[in-house]
């Protein structure tokens, strides 16, 4: 394949398959329940569960419900922009990272917004300071809803928050 052909593949939006959301290997998403209007995410079919970068977590109990307060740097390499979030804890799970290291992580459920579509997803919380992306979208979050085009980027476009429609 010539370099010119490869560049054309990266810039031409493919035809949607079976009315599914077309995604590239990286996408802009929003997490409206967490007041995060824009965060760059890596689409990772090798990861079962999605995960979000947190640099600090504070689990607590309120009215018998397990919850967690956590802080996110939503923009890579910007330590000044901080989102303070709060969510109900669904579970704690042992998760293996790409290097095979196991870590016990808190799991929350939140709304994922991609383009103009949204749905609830499970998300683990972990420190991703050394990683290129603040968020991974795992295969269970995408199952049955998306078609992945690994040679493309940002096919879903900017997230469209309800107040912007």
N, CA, C and O of each residue as an XYZ file, in Angstrom:
660
protein
N       0.846     -1.167      0.000
C       0.000      0.000      0.000
C       0.895      1.234      0.000
O       1.850      1.323      0.772
N       0.577      2.174     -0.866
C       1.384      3.394     -0.934
C       1.084      4.298      0.250
O       0.041      4.175      0.893
N       2.004      5.200      0.528
C       1.820      6.142      1.632
C       0.584      7.008      1.390
O      -0.153      7.312      2.328
N       0.356      7.406      0.143
C      -0.803      8.234     -0.191
C      -2.102      7.475      0.084
O      -3.054      8.060      0.600
N      -2.157      6.191     -0.250
C      -3.338      5.376      0.019
C      -3.551      5.235      1.519
O      -4.683      5.328      1.994
N      -2.493      5.015      2.260
C      -2.595      4.884      3.713
C      -3.130      6.171      4.335
O      -3.949      6.109      5.252
N      -2.686      7.335      3.859
C      -3.176      8.611      4.379
C      -4.649      8.798      4.059
O      -5.396      9.316      4.890
N      -5.085      8.385      2.865
C      -6.495      8.509      2.487
C      -7.368      7.672      3.412
O      -8.452      8.110      3.797
N      -6.914      6.474      3.774
C      -7.675      5.611      4.676
C      -7.857      6.300      6.025
O      -8.920      6.185      6.635
N      -6.862      6.997      6.488
C      -6.923      7.654      7.794
C      -7.851      8.863      7.800
O      -8.311      9.269      8.867
N      -8.134      9.440      6.656
C      -8.903     10.677      6.636
C     -10.318     10.524      6.094
O     -11.131     11.430      6.274
N     -10.639      9.427      5.445
C     -11.974      9.231      4.882
C     -12.812      8.430      5.871
O     -12.437      7.330      6.277
N     -13.959      9.006      6.252
C     -14.831      8.311      7.197
C     -15.475      7.114      6.498
O     -16.090      7.273      5.444
N     -15.338      5.907      7.080
C     -15.914      4.720      6.463
C     -17.440      4.719      6.563
O     -18.021      5.440      7.374
N     -18.071      3.908      5.733
C     -19.514      3.747      5.779
C     -19.878      2.974      7.035
O     -19.302      1.916      7.290
N     -20.833      3.482      7.838
C     -21.211      2.769      9.069
C     -21.735      1.369      8.767
O     -22.465      1.168      7.796
N     -21.359      0.410      9.599
C     -21.804     -0.975      9.446
C     -22.998     -1.212     10.358
O     -22.916     -0.970     11.562
N     -24.098     -1.680      9.800
C     -25.278     -2.083     10.572
C     -25.724     -1.025     11.584
O     -26.101     -1.364     12.706
N     -25.685      0.242     11.199
C     -26.101      1.344     12.069
C     -25.310      1.415     13.376
O     -25.811      1.924     14.379
N     -24.101      0.919     13.367
C     -23.245      0.997     14.547
C     -22.398      2.254     14.483
O     -22.133      2.790     13.407
N     -21.979      2.712     15.646
C     -21.116      3.873     15.743
C     -19.723      3.495     15.235
O     -19.134      2.521     15.703
N     -19.204      4.257     14.289
C     -17.865      4.010     13.753
C     -16.834      4.688     14.635
O     -16.932      5.881     14.921
N     -15.833      3.908     15.069
C     -14.780      4.427     15.933
C     -13.420      4.154     15.328
O     -13.206      3.126     14.686
N     -12.502      5.082     15.539
C     -11.103      4.872     15.204
C     -10.376      4.349     16.437
O     -11.012      4.004     17.433
N      -9.064      4.291     16.376
C      -8.291      3.744     17.500
C      -8.212      4.714     18.678
O      -7.846      4.324     19.787
N      -8.562      5.999     18.426
C      -8.656      6.984     19.505
C      -9.852      7.881     19.197
O     -10.166      8.152     18.038
N     -10.511      8.334     20.266
C     -11.732      9.115     20.106
C     -11.851     10.154     21.214
O     -11.301      9.981     22.301
N     -12.575     11.232     20.930
C     -12.969     12.191     21.953
C     -14.270     11.701     22.553
O     -15.193     11.334     21.826
N     -14.352     11.692     23.867
C     -15.567     11.266     24.547
C     -15.871     12.268     25.663
O     -15.043     13.111     26.009
N     -17.075     12.153     26.212
C     -17.468     12.925     27.386
C     -18.025     11.963     28.420
O     -18.544     10.899     28.083
N     -17.910     12.352     29.681
C     -18.474     11.600     30.797
C     -19.382     12.573     31.555
O     -18.984     13.110     32.589
N     -20.597     12.803     31.050
C     -21.450     13.853     31.603
C     -21.815     13.659     33.072
O     -21.959     14.647     33.793
N     -21.967     12.427     33.538
C     -22.279     12.185     34.955
C     -21.158     12.674     35.866
O     -21.385     12.972     37.039
N     -19.946     12.752     35.318
C     -18.774     13.166     36.090
C     -18.366     14.604     35.776
O     -17.330     15.073     36.247
N     -19.177     15.300     34.983
C     -18.889     16.674     34.554
C     -17.569     16.787     33.796
O     -16.861     17.787     33.912
N     -17.245     15.757     33.022
C     -16.079     15.796     32.146
C     -16.617     15.914     30.717
O     -17.138     14.951     30.156
N     -16.481     17.110     30.141
C     -17.094     17.379     28.835
C     -16.249     16.918     27.658
O     -16.740     16.835     26.532
N     -14.971     16.617     27.916
C     -14.102     16.198     26.803
C     -12.855     15.546     27.370
O     -12.149     16.126     28.195
N     -12.594     14.318     26.906
C     -11.383     13.604     27.290
C     -11.013     12.681     26.140
O     -11.879     12.053     25.531
N      -9.726     12.605     25.851
C      -9.253     11.748     24.764
C      -9.130     10.322     25.291
O      -8.547     10.092     26.351
N      -9.679      9.374     24.551
C      -9.672      7.974     24.982
C      -9.098      7.080     23.892
O      -9.294      7.315     22.700
N      -8.394      6.063     24.326
C      -7.895      5.040     23.409
C      -8.919      3.918     23.353
O      -9.364      3.422     24.388
N      -9.288      3.524     22.157
C     -10.192      2.403     21.953
C      -9.333      1.146     22.060
O      -8.417      0.945     21.263
N      -9.632      0.302     23.047
C      -8.752     -0.819     23.365
C      -9.534     -2.121     23.449
O     -10.064     -2.470     24.504
N      -9.602     -2.834     22.338
C     -10.336     -4.096     22.327
C      -9.623     -5.189     23.121
O     -10.208     -6.239     23.388
N      -8.388     -4.955     23.494
C      -7.652     -5.908     24.318
C      -7.983     -5.784     25.796
O      -7.688     -6.686     26.581
N      -8.595     -4.669     26.176
C      -8.997     -4.460     27.568
C     -10.467     -4.848     27.721
O     -11.303     -4.449     26.911
N     -10.776     -5.610     28.736
C     -12.174     -6.010     28.959
C     -12.987     -4.802     29.442
O     -14.037     -4.482     28.884
N     -12.482     -4.141     30.484
C     -13.215     -3.047     31.118
C     -12.546     -1.717     30.798
O     -11.325     -1.636     30.668
N     -13.347     -0.701     30.675
C     -12.831      0.653     30.461
C     -12.171      1.141     31.743
O     -12.492      0.672     32.835
N     -11.249      2.086     31.603
C     -10.632      2.649     32.805
C     -10.387      4.140     32.608
O     -10.229      4.635     31.492
N     -10.365      4.829     33.744
C     -10.207      6.267     33.769
C      -9.052      6.616     34.684
O      -8.888      6.021     35.749
N      -8.248      7.586     34.264
C      -7.129      8.061     35.065
C      -7.633      8.829     36.285
O      -8.440      9.749     36.153
N      -7.167      8.459     37.443
C      -7.414      9.225     38.657
C      -6.083      9.378     39.373
O      -5.307      8.427     39.467
N      -5.823     10.570     39.873
C      -4.573     10.736     40.605
C      -4.793     10.706     42.108
O      -3.838     10.713     42.885
N      -6.065     10.674     42.517
C      -6.381     10.583     43.946
C      -7.793     10.027     44.095
O      -8.706     10.461     43.392
N      -7.979      9.079     44.998
C      -9.305      8.526     45.277
C      -9.550      8.539     46.779
O      -8.629      8.349     47.573
N     -10.801      8.767     47.156
C     -11.217      8.736     48.554
C     -12.521      7.952     48.662
O     -13.600      8.526     48.516
N     -12.434      6.646     48.916
C     -13.664      5.868     49.116
C     -14.333      6.278     50.432
O     -13.653      6.613     51.402
N     -15.650      6.250     50.456
C     -16.399      6.564     51.674
C     -17.769      5.892     51.610
O     -18.160      5.353     50.574
N     -18.486      5.931     52.722
C     -19.826      5.363     52.788
C     -20.796      6.472     53.155
O     -20.546      7.260     54.067
N     -21.924      6.521     52.421
C     -22.961      7.519     52.694
C     -24.304      6.816     52.661
O     -24.670      6.219     51.649
N     -25.040      6.882     53.761
C     -26.347      6.226     53.874
C     -26.263      4.746     53.504
O     -27.150      4.221     52.830
N     -25.204      4.079     53.940
C     -25.023      2.654     53.690
C     -24.543      2.307     52.292
O     -24.405      1.127     51.970
N     -24.284      3.301     51.452
C     -23.850      3.074     50.070
C     -22.367      3.383     49.936
O     -21.892      4.425     50.390
N     -21.639      2.459     49.305
C     -20.213      2.704     49.027
C     -20.090      3.683     47.880
O     -20.699      3.510     46.824
N     -19.289      4.718     48.101
C     -19.065      5.747     47.096
C     -17.576      6.054     47.031
O     -16.806      5.627     47.891
N     -17.177      6.799     46.002
C     -15.791      7.232     45.892
C     -15.756      8.639     45.312
O     -16.433      8.951     44.332
N     -14.957      9.466     45.940
C     -14.640     10.790     45.423
C     -13.278     10.634     44.758
O     -12.375     10.020     45.327
N     -13.125     11.184     43.562
C     -11.838     11.038     42.874
C     -11.563     12.252     42.010
O     -12.468     12.986     41.613
N     -10.285     12.436     41.734
C      -9.823     13.597     40.989
C      -9.121     13.136     39.716
O      -8.350     12.176     39.721
N      -9.408     13.847     38.626
C      -8.936     13.480     37.290
C      -8.248     14.677     36.654
O      -8.739     15.802     36.748
N      -7.120     14.440     36.010
C      -6.541     15.421     35.091
C      -7.041     15.009     33.704
O      -6.456     14.113     33.095
N      -8.098     15.628     33.188
C      -8.679     15.155     31.930
C      -7.830     15.413     30.688
O      -8.046     14.795     29.645
N      -6.862     16.327     30.800
C      -6.017     16.649     29.655
C      -4.591     16.173     29.931
O      -3.970     16.573     30.916
N      -4.086     15.319     29.051
C      -2.727     14.802     29.194
C      -1.734     15.950     29.315
O      -1.844     16.941     28.593
N      -0.776     15.831     30.209
C       0.286     16.816     30.428
C      -0.210     18.166     30.938
O       0.527     19.150     30.882
N      -1.444     18.232     31.433
C      -1.957     19.460     32.035
C      -2.354     19.136     33.471
O      -3.451     18.636     33.723
N      -1.458     19.424     34.404
C      -1.697     19.100     35.807
C      -2.525     20.177     36.506
O      -2.876     20.019     37.675
N      -2.838     21.261     35.814
C      -3.606     22.350     36.422
C      -5.107     22.151     36.272
O      -5.879     22.542     37.147
N      -5.524     21.543     35.159
C      -6.947     21.298     34.955
C      -7.334     20.039     35.730
O      -6.776     18.965     35.505
N      -8.292     20.183     36.643
C      -8.701     19.078     37.507
C     -10.219     18.962     37.504
O     -10.929     19.963     37.605
N     -10.707     17.743     37.387
C     -12.135     17.470     37.551
C     -12.292     16.684     38.840
O     -11.685     15.625     39.006
N     -13.110     17.202     39.757
C     -13.426     16.479     40.995
C     -14.727     15.735     40.757
O     -15.735     16.338     40.392
N     -14.706     14.419     40.964
C     -15.839     13.571     40.624
C     -16.309     12.773     41.837
O     -15.589     12.637     42.826
N     -17.523     12.252     41.743
C     -18.088     11.428     42.802
C     -18.995     10.391     42.145
O     -19.763     10.718     41.240
N     -18.906      9.143     42.601
C     -19.728      8.086     42.016
C     -19.948      6.960     43.027
O     -19.192      6.803     43.986
N     -20.995      6.192     42.785
C     -21.260      4.994     43.576
C     -20.286      3.907     43.157
O     -20.030      3.727     41.966
N     -19.740      3.179     44.125
C     -18.831      2.067     43.841
C     -19.676      0.831     43.545
O     -20.495      0.418     44.367
N     -19.473      0.245     42.366
C     -20.168     -0.987     41.995
C     -19.467     -2.218     42.534
O     -20.108     -3.180     42.956
N     -18.129     -2.176     42.515
C     -17.353     -3.384     42.788
C     -15.892     -3.003     42.987
O     -15.492     -1.863     42.747
N     -15.111     -3.969     43.426
C     -13.649     -3.895     43.411
C     -13.186     -5.130     42.672
O     -13.647     -6.234     42.961
N     -12.276     -4.962     41.717
C     -11.825     -6.093     40.906
C     -10.320     -6.085     40.737
O      -9.685     -5.033     40.666
N      -9.759     -7.301     40.674
C      -8.362     -7.445     40.281
C      -8.293     -7.271     38.776
O      -8.976     -7.977     38.034
N      -7.478     -6.341     38.324
C      -7.329     -6.066     36.899
C      -5.862     -6.220     36.545
O      -4.991     -5.725     37.260
N      -5.584     -6.903     35.442
C      -4.214     -7.018     34.951
C      -3.969     -5.922     33.932
O      -4.752     -5.751     32.998
N      -2.879     -5.174     34.109
C      -2.544     -4.139     33.133
C      -1.819     -4.768     31.948
O      -1.622     -5.982     31.908
N      -1.427     -3.946     30.990
C      -0.788     -4.465     29.772
C       0.538     -5.157     30.058
O       1.005     -5.957     29.248
N       1.142     -4.859     31.191
C       2.393     -5.511     31.572
C       2.184     -6.777     32.394
O       3.151     -7.419     32.806
N       0.919     -7.139     32.633
C       0.611     -8.352     33.390
C       0.571     -8.146     34.902
O       0.401     -9.111     35.647
N       0.725     -6.908     35.367
C       0.681     -6.616     36.800
C      -0.765     -6.525     37.262
O      -1.579     -5.854     36.627
N      -1.093     -7.196     38.364
C      -2.452     -7.157     38.906
C      -2.595     -6.017     39.894
O      -1.685     -5.723     40.670
N      -3.763     -5.378     39.851
C      -4.059     -4.267     40.742
C      -5.537     -4.350     41.122
O      -6.384     -4.585     40.260
N      -5.851     -4.159     42.398
C      -7.231     -4.102     42.852
C      -7.750     -2.701     42.566
O      -7.196     -1.717     43.055
N      -8.827     -2.610     41.763
C      -9.361     -1.311     41.355
C     -10.826     -1.174     41.740
O     -11.579     -2.147     41.739
N     -11.210      0.039     42.066
C     -12.617      0.359     42.270
C     -13.292      0.421     40.907
O     -12.689      0.850     39.923
N     -14.558     -0.015     40.858
C     -15.340      0.004     39.626
C     -16.570      0.881     39.855
O     -17.279      0.729     40.849
N     -16.809      1.797     38.921
C     -17.997      2.643     38.957
C     -18.787      2.423     37.669
O     -18.292      1.803     36.729
N     -20.000      2.929     37.633
C     -20.760      2.972     36.388
C     -21.028      4.432     36.084
O     -21.402      5.201     36.970
N     -20.837      4.814     34.831
C     -21.072      6.191     34.415
C     -21.538      6.195     32.962
O     -21.406      5.196     32.255
N     -22.075      7.307     32.533
C     -22.530      7.452     31.151
C     -21.357      7.833     30.268
O     -20.615      8.768     30.571
N     -21.192      7.100     29.171
C     -20.175      7.391     28.161
C     -20.880      8.040     26.980
O     -21.862      7.503     26.469
N     -20.386      9.189     26.548
C     -20.954      9.906     25.414
C     -19.917      9.961     24.307
O     -18.819     10.488     24.489
N     -20.283      9.407     23.152
C     -19.407      9.417     21.975
C     -20.231      9.955     20.808
O     -21.276      9.397     20.474
N     -19.764     11.034     20.191
C     -20.559     11.666     19.138
C     -21.871     12.110     19.750
O     -21.884     12.885     20.707
N     -22.986     11.620     19.199
C     -24.297     11.975     19.754
C     -24.970     10.776     20.424
O     -26.176     10.799     20.673
N     -24.202      9.739     20.714
C     -24.761      8.548     21.352
C     -24.187      8.387     22.758
O     -23.022      8.697     23.007
N     -25.024      7.899     23.672
C     -24.553      7.678     25.038
C     -25.160      6.405     25.600
O     -26.243      5.980     25.198
N     -24.438      5.806     26.539
C     -24.893      4.602     27.214
C     -24.067      4.405     28.485
O     -22.969      4.948     28.606
N     -24.604      3.618     29.440
C     -23.861      3.385     30.685
C     -22.733      2.376     30.477
O     -22.888      1.398     29.746
N     -21.592      2.628     31.132
C     -20.451      1.716     31.063
C     -19.849      1.542     32.455
O     -19.939      2.427     33.306
N     -19.239      0.390     32.663
C     -18.449      0.180     33.866
C     -17.047      0.699     33.604
O     -16.502      0.536     32.512
N     -16.468      1.334     34.632
C     -15.159      1.956     34.478
C     -14.352      1.702     35.743
O     -14.833      1.927     36.853
N     -13.116      1.229     35.565
C     -12.236      1.115     36.723
C     -11.467      2.418     36.874
O     -11.299      3.173     35.916
N     -11.002      2.669     38.092
C     -10.254      3.884     38.388
C      -8.819      3.502     38.708
O      -8.575      2.624     39.536
N      -7.863      4.165     38.049
C      -6.449      3.874     38.276
C      -5.607      5.073     37.874
O      -6.064      5.945     37.135
N      -4.391      5.113     38.358
C      -3.483      6.193     37.985
C      -2.830      5.854     36.645
O      -2.155      4.833     36.522
N      -3.032      6.711     35.645
C      -2.482      6.518     34.303
C      -1.511      7.645     33.951
O      -1.345      7.978     32.778
N      -0.872      8.230     34.959
C       0.053      9.340     34.708
C       1.120      9.011     33.678
O       1.516      9.882     32.903
N       1.587      7.784     33.656
C       2.667      7.423     32.741
C       2.154      6.958     31.376
O       2.949      6.632     30.494
N       0.846      6.926     31.200
C       0.261      6.439     29.948
C      -0.087      7.618     29.035
O      -0.253      8.748     29.492
N      -0.191      7.331     27.752
C      -0.461      8.360     26.758
C      -1.899      8.862     26.773
O      -2.168      9.998     26.381
N      -2.829      8.010     27.227
C      -4.246      8.361     27.220
C      -4.800      8.323     28.635
O      -4.464      7.433     29.416
N      -5.645      9.283     28.961
C      -6.264      9.381     30.280
C      -7.379      8.361     30.463
O      -7.846      8.130     31.578
N      -7.797      7.760     29.365
C      -8.903      6.824     29.439
C      -8.754      5.739     28.382
O      -8.259      5.986     27.282
N      -9.190      4.536     28.732
C      -9.304      3.433     27.779
C     -10.773      3.051     27.681
O     -11.479      3.001     28.688
N     -11.221      2.787     26.480
C     -12.567      2.261     26.280
C     -12.402      0.780     25.980
O     -11.885      0.407     24.927
N     -12.837     -0.055     26.898
C     -12.689     -1.503     26.767
C     -13.781     -2.135     25.922
O     -14.778     -1.494     25.586
N     -13.578     -3.400     25.584
C     -14.480     -4.073     24.641
C     -15.898     -4.250     25.162
O     -16.836     -4.227     24.365
N     -16.099     -4.428     26.478
C     -17.470     -4.599     26.967
C     -18.270     -3.304     26.805
O     -19.488     -3.364     26.636
N     -17.631     -2.154     26.850
C     -18.328     -0.877     26.646
C     -18.745     -0.696     25.193
O     -19.688      0.042     24.904
N     -18.052     -1.362     24.279
C     -18.316     -1.170     22.851
C     -19.142     -2.293     22.234
O     -19.664     -2.141     21.130
N     -19.263     -3.409     22.930
C     -19.881     -4.614     22.368
C     -21.281     -4.345     21.825
O     -22.147     -3.824     22.527
N     -21.482     -4.711     20.562
C     -22.776     -4.599     19.916
C     -23.154     -3.197     19.470
O     -24.185     -3.018     18.822
N     -22.343     -2.199     19.802
C     -22.685     -0.806     19.503
C     -21.766     -0.161     18.474
O     -22.123      0.848     17.864
N     -20.581     -0.740     18.279
C     -19.562     -0.048     17.499
C     -18.908     -0.947     16.459
O     -18.937     -2.175     16.545
N     -18.324     -0.287     15.484
C     -17.429     -0.923     14.527
C     -16.112     -0.162     14.624
O     -16.088      1.067     14.563
N     -15.022     -0.902     14.775
C     -13.717     -0.287     14.974
C     -12.932     -0.290     13.669
O     -12.847     -1.307     12.981
N     -12.364      0.860     13.341
C     -11.492      1.014     12.192
C     -10.125      1.415     12.739
O      -9.876      2.601     12.957
N      -9.229      0.442     12.966
C      -7.971      0.707     13.665
C      -7.022      1.652     12.933
O      -6.084      2.167     13.542
N      -7.239      1.884     11.667
C      -6.363      2.798     10.927
C      -6.847      4.241     10.999
O      -6.177      5.138     10.488
N      -7.995      4.482     11.622
C      -8.600      5.815     11.657
C      -8.600      6.385     13.070
O      -8.365      5.668     14.042
N      -8.868      7.687     13.170
C      -8.952      8.391     14.452
C     -10.137      9.349     14.441
O     -10.484      9.909     13.401
N     -10.748      9.529     15.595
C     -11.777     10.536     15.840
C     -12.961     10.459     14.870
O     -13.461     11.489     14.418
N     -13.403      9.255     14.555
C     -14.528      9.081     13.632
C     -15.861      9.504     14.239
O     -16.759      9.931     13.512
N     -16.005      9.394     15.561
C     -17.276      9.746     16.210
C     -17.463     11.255     16.306
O     -18.567     11.725     16.582
N     -16.395     12.020     16.081
C     -16.477     13.472     16.185
C     -16.482     13.907     17.648
O     -16.270     13.098     18.552
N     -16.723     15.177     17.862
C     -16.771     15.731     19.215
C     -18.023     15.219     19.924
O     -19.070     15.061     19.297
N     -17.919     14.960     21.226
C     -19.129     14.558     21.958
C     -20.156     15.694     21.944
O     -19.802     16.862     22.104
N     -21.425     15.342     21.753
C     -22.501     16.331     21.690
C     -23.302     16.228     22.982
O     -24.130     15.332     23.143
N     -23.044     17.163     23.905
C     -23.766     17.179     25.166
C     -25.210     17.605     24.920
O     -25.475     18.402     24.020
N     -26.135     17.087     25.704
C     -27.564     17.361     25.511
C     -27.866     18.863     25.452
O     -28.723     19.283     24.675
N     -27.191     19.659     26.242
C     -27.441     21.103     26.242
C     -26.969     21.773     24.956
O     -27.340     22.914     24.679
N     -26.141     21.064     24.157
C     -25.614     21.614     22.902
C     -26.483     21.249     21.705
O     -26.288     21.791     20.616
N     -27.443     20.337     21.888
C     -28.255     19.883     20.760
C     -29.257     20.926     20.344
O     -30.024     20.707     19.406
